[in-house]
Amino acid sequence: AALVSSSAALSSSSPSRRSPPQVSSSRRTTTTTNTGRRRSSFSSAATRVSSTTRVGVVTRMGPPLPSKDPGHSIGGKDASVVVACWLDYACPFCAKFHKTFVEEVVPHYGDNLRFVFYHQVQPWHPQSTLMHEAAIAVTMIGGEDAFWKFSAALMAGQSQFFDAHTYDKSRMDIYKELAALAAASCGPGVVNEAAVLAKLARVHVEGQLNTGNACTQQLKFHVKLGRQLGIHVSPTTTLNGMVFDSSSGWSLAQWTEMLDPHEQANAKL
């Protein structure tokens, strides 16, 4: 449904105000109103958003936008201390970080800490994209609990998908192995191989050849956000939105040394 801004907010007394760019997409049509003005609009399967101005209806277009933060989170929903990390399933340093942080640091702080996982695809490992797509597929099917189970299993068994073991395999071969791991780690009653492969199947759109799969757009949100924030290295950690230096080799004691002062500062508020 179209969202129309308040005409009062865009009255002739403030002609310079404009609504921010909104989601729309591809096909443009032009019509002429009964006042003689030409009006352009865009239509497709994406959301169409219009804003009222004193010169008529203006429709803007742009790329799809996420309806919520695309990151996967665990820990305290209302925690003041939020650690986020950009992680790649094909990176051994990420696996080391993930194990310590998810299995030790998050339980240690309980509701006083929230941890957010963002997908960081490293393109020099072509299988990296496939691994992240599989994790998103699992989330679509089994929810966030399934995501965390699958991520733990994939990080622990990531060497199965390193270059030496995938170089001569097809995309579908790798998808099948990832789907099997998803079913094994989450349980067939939660996630089964066929459902994962269905999410990873190419989307068929008549006349289009580069459509991706059901997980493509969600992965694009993570990649675009990482680029926008200048994230290059995996793992990269942020504390309450700001990048800080950390090490994948930190122990629980080293993490508490880093995070305790921030937890204590919030406790005094």
ZIRA-V272357 format. One record per residue. PHI is phi in whole degrees, -180 to 180 (NA if undefined). PSI is psi in whole degrees, 0 to 359 (none if undefined). NEAR is the number of other ideal C-beta (glycine too) atoms within 12 Angstrom. Layout:
PHI_PSI_NEAR, PHI_PSI_NEAR
//
This chain:
NA_143_7, -73_143_21, -105_124_18, -114_126_20, -73_161_22, -67_130_14, -69_334_20, -66_323_13, -72_342_18, -122_41_24, -77_176_15, -67_344_13, -73_342_11, -138_65_14, -65_342_12, -82_348_10, -73_141_19, -135_147_18, -72_148_23, -67_157_13, -56_140_16, -124_165_26, -68_133_26, -158_191_29, -163_211_23, -75_315_20, -90_131_16, -107_135_18, -129_150_15, -124_132_14, -129_163_17, -114_128_12, -82_172_14, -72_355_8, -97_0_11, 93_355_9, -79_147_16, -91_138_16, -131_130_21, -105_148_22, -145_159_25, -123_140_26, -141_143_21, -176_200_19, -73_341_16, -75_167_20, -67_138_23, -107_130_29, -127_130_28, -118_153_28, -130_138_27, -85_130_23, -127_175_26, -75_353_20, -108_9_17, 127_198_22, -96_125_26, -114_126_28, -110_126_34, -108_156_27, -129_160_25, -176_179_20, -71_160_19, -59_149_23, -124_147_24, -71_142_19, -81_348_11, -153_169_11, -54_125_19, -73_349_29, -66_155_32, -96_131_35, -129_150_27, -138_165_33, 99_200_31, -70_121_22, -63_328_16, -106_17_14, -65_140_26, -79_333_24, -95_116_36, -123_117_32, -105_127_43, -118_152_38, -142_138_46, -96_113_39, -124_145_46, -119_130_43, -66_340_45, -93_7_38, -106_120_34, -65_331_24, -68_324_29, -66_321_38, -63_320_34, -66_314_26, -60_311_37, -58_315_38, -62_311_28, -66_315_31, -71_316_44, -75_321_36, -87_338_22, -121_309_22, -70_311_36, -60_311_33, -62_326_19, -62_319_24, -93_344_32, 57_230_18, -75_355_18, -87_359_28, -140_139_36, -118_135_32, -115_133_40, -121_130_35, -104_124_44, -116_141_40, -76_125_44, -122_95_39, -75_129_38, -105_107_30, -68_344_18, -73_351_13, -112_96_28, -55_328_22, -71_346_37, -57_314_33, -57_317_35, -65_323_40, -66_318_46, -70_322_48, -60_318_42, -62_320_47, -64_321_52, -68_320_43, -60_316_39, -60_318_45, -63_317_36, -61_325_28, -87_312_34, -111_357_29, 85_186_16, -66_324_25, -59_317_20, -66_322_33, -57_312_34, -68_324_29, -66_314_29, -66_319_42, -62_319_45, -63_317_30, -68_320_33, -70_320_44, -64_318_38, -67_326_24, -109_25_24, -62_332_34, -62_337_18, -61_335_26, -112_14_37, -71_167_23, -53_317_19, -61_334_13, -105_357_18, -126_353_26, -56_324_14, -105_12_10, -96_153_21, -81_166_14, -57_316_22, -68_326_16, -59_315_20, -69_319_33, -57_317_33, -64_321_22, -67_320_30, -67_321_45, -65_322_36, -65_319_26, -66_323_34, -63_314_43, -65_320_30, -69_322_24, -83_329_31, -100_339_35, 95_134_19, -62_338_19, -74_344_11, -106_310_23, -135_126_36, -117_160_23, -59_318_27, -62_321_19, -67_320_25, -65_314_40, -64_328_32, -65_321_20, -70_332_33, -92_357_37, -71_148_23, -64_135_21, -77_128_19, -99_119_13, -128_125_14, -57_128_7, 85_358_8, -118_138_13, -113_349_10, -127_57_11, -92_346_15, 70_204_23, -129_189_31, -67_344_25, -98_350_36, -59_312_27, -64_319_27, -64_320_33, -67_324_34, -60_322_26, -60_316_27, -65_315_37, -65_316_29, -65_319_22, -64_318_27, -61_316_33, -64_317_17, -60_323_14, -89_358_20, 76_28_12, -81_125_27, -124_321_16, -96_142_22, -118_133_34, -82_145_40, -118_129_31, -109_147_38, -128_147_28, -115_115_28, 50_42_21, 92_352_16, -110_132_14, -65_137_21, -139_156_20, -76_128_15, -144_175_29, -132_141_18, -66_343_28, -91_1_17, -62_142_27, -89_174_20, -58_319_22, -61_322_14, -72_325_20, -68_321_35, -67_326_23, -61_323_15, -76_317_25, -94_334_35, -55_315_21, -59_326_14, -74_321_26, -63_316_31, -67_325_15, -64_322_15, -74_330_21, -66_334_14, -82_345_9, -72_none_9
//
